[in-house]
C-alpha cells in the first residue's frame, strides 16, 4: 500500500496541527484532568489514521481488456438506468453510478483505453452523492473517452463532504485503461454514461473495486 500524492500535504499538516493541539491540551489539563488529554490523544490518533486510510492506494492486479469497461472507482453501484444526457451526447444513454463512502479508496481510474475528446468542469451544489439530482446539480467534472466509434462519459461528482475534485486528463490525450483519471476528496460519486444496449455486468448495491471489477462489455 502507498499514499496518494493528493494526500501527502493533508497528512503532514494534520499531523503538525494535531501535535500542537495535543501539547496544548496536555499543558492545560495534565494537572487535574489528565483523562481529557488521554481522550484527546486517542481521538487525534484515530483521525490521523483515518486520513492515511482515505488517501491509500492498495496494491492490486488491475483488469486490462480492450473488450471490457472496468470500474472507474471503488464503491457501491447505486444507479443502473436509462437517462437523457443534456451535457454532451444530447441523447439517451445508460447510466451506471458508483457511490464512494469516506471509507472507500478514492482514486479514480480510466475505464477503457482511448482518447480524451471532452473535458469540462462544472461548478455546482454539494447535495448528498446518492441524490439523483447530484449528477446534474452538484460540482462535477466530466470527461469523454473515445475508443473506435464508441464514446464513454465519466463524471466525477462531489458529495456533501467532497469539496475538491481533481482530474488529470486533457483533451487529445491518449489514456490507458486502469491508469489514474483523478481523485475526489471525502465521499463522492462517479457516473458512467454508456451507449444504449451496452451489456451490464454488475447489479444494484453491488460493491466494486476500481480498476478491477467489470462494469460492462465495450
Long-range contacts (C-beta under 8 A, 24 or more apart in sequence): 1-56, 1-57, 1-58, 1-59, 2-56, 2-57, 3-52, 3-55, 3-56, 3-57, 4-55, 4-56, 4-57, 4-106, 4-107, 4-183, 6-55, 6-166, 6-183, 6-185, 7-51, 7-52, 7-54, 7-55, 8-55, 10-51, 10-55, 11-48, 11-51, 11-52, 11-55, 14-47, 14-48, 14-51, 15-48, 18-44, 18-47, 18-48, 50-102, 53-103, 54-102, 54-106, 54-186, 55-106, 56-105, 57-105, 57-107, 58-105, 60-209, 60-211, 60-212, 61-212, 62-109, 62-177, 62-178, 62-211, 62-212, 63-178, 63-211, 63-212, 63-213, 63-214, 64-177, 64-178, 65-177, 66-112, 66-113, 66-147, 66-177, 66-218, 67-217, 67-218, 68-214, 68-215, 68-216, 68-217, 68-218, 69-111, 69-112, 69-152, 69-192, 69-194, 69-198, 69-214, 69-215, 69-216, 69-217, 69-218, 70-109, 70-111, 70-112, 70-177, 70-178, 70-210, 70-211, 70-212, 70-213, 70-214, 70-215, 71-98, 71-109, 71-111, 71-202, 71-208, 71-209, 71-210, 71-211, 71-212, 71-213, 71-214, 71-215, 72-98, 72-108, 72-109, 72-110, 72-111, 72-154, 72-181, 72-190, 72-192, 72-210, 73-98, 73-100, 73-104, 73-106, 73-107, 73-108, 73-109, 73-190, 73-208, 73-210, 74-98, 74-100, 74-104, 74-105, 74-106, 74-107, 74-208, 74-209, 74-210, 75-99, 75-100, 75-101, 75-104, 75-189, 75-190, 75-207, 75-208, 76-101, 76-205, 76-206, 76-207, 76-208, 77-202, 77-203, 77-204, 77-205, 77-206, 77-207, 77-208, 78-130, 78-189, 78-204, 78-205, 79-132, 79-191, 79-204, 80-200, 80-202, 80-203, 80-204, 82-196, 83-193, 85-153, 85-193, 86-136, 87-120, 87-142, 87-153, 88-118, 88-142, 88-144, 88-153, 88-193, 89-151, 89-153, 89-193, 92-196, 93-153, 93-193, 93-194, 93-195, 93-196, 94-193, 94-194, 94-195, 94-196, 94-197, 94-198, 94-200, 95-135, 95-191, 95-192, 95-193, 95-194, 96-191, 96-192, 96-194, 96-200, 96-202, 96-215, 96-216, 97-135, 97-189, 97-190, 97-191, 97-192, 98-189, 98-190, 98-191, 98-192, 98-208, 99-129, 99-130, 99-189, 100-129, 100-184, 100-187, 100-188, 100-189, 100-190, 101-187, 102-161, 102-186, 102-187, 105-209, 105-210, 106-183, 106-184, 106-185, 106-186, 106-188, 107-180, 107-183, 107-210, 107-211, 108-154, 108-156, 108-180, 108-181, 108-182, 108-183, 108-184, 108-190, 108-210, 109-177, 109-178, 109-179, 109-180, 109-181, 109-210, 109-211, 110-145, 110-154, 110-175, 110-176, 110-177, 110-178, 110-179, 110-180, 110-181, 111-145, 111-152, 111-154, 111-177, 111-192, 111-215, 112-145, 112-147, 112-152, 112-177, 112-218, 113-147, 113-175, 113-176, 113-177, 114-145, 114-146, 114-147, 114-152, 114-174, 114-175, 115-145, 115-146, 115-147, 115-172, 115-173, 115-174, 115-175, 116-143, 116-144, 116-145, 116-146, 116-169, 116-170, 116-171, 116-172, 116-173, 116-174, 116-175, 117-144, 117-145, 117-146, 117-151, 117-171, 118-142, 118-143, 118-144, 118-153, 118-171, 119-143, 119-144, 119-167, 119-169, 119-170, 119-171, 121-165, 121-167, 124-158, 126-158, 126-159, 126-160, 126-161, 126-162, 126-163, 127-159, 127-160, 128-159, 128-160, 129-157, 129-158, 129-159, 129-160, 129-162, 129-187, 129-188, 129-189, 130-189, 134-159, 134-189, 135-189, 135-191, 139-165, 140-165, 141-165, 141-167, 141-182, 143-167, 143-169, 143-181, 145-175, 147-218, 150-195, 150-218, 151-195, 152-192, 152-193, 152-194, 153-191, 153-192, 153-193, 154-181, 154-190, 154-191, 154-192, 155-190, 155-191, 155-192, 155-193, 156-181, 156-182, 156-184, 156-188, 156-190, 157-184, 157-188, 157-189, 157-190, 157-191, 158-184, 158-188, 159-186, 159-187, 159-188, 159-189, 160-187, 161-186, 161-187, 162-186, 162-187, 162-188, 178-211
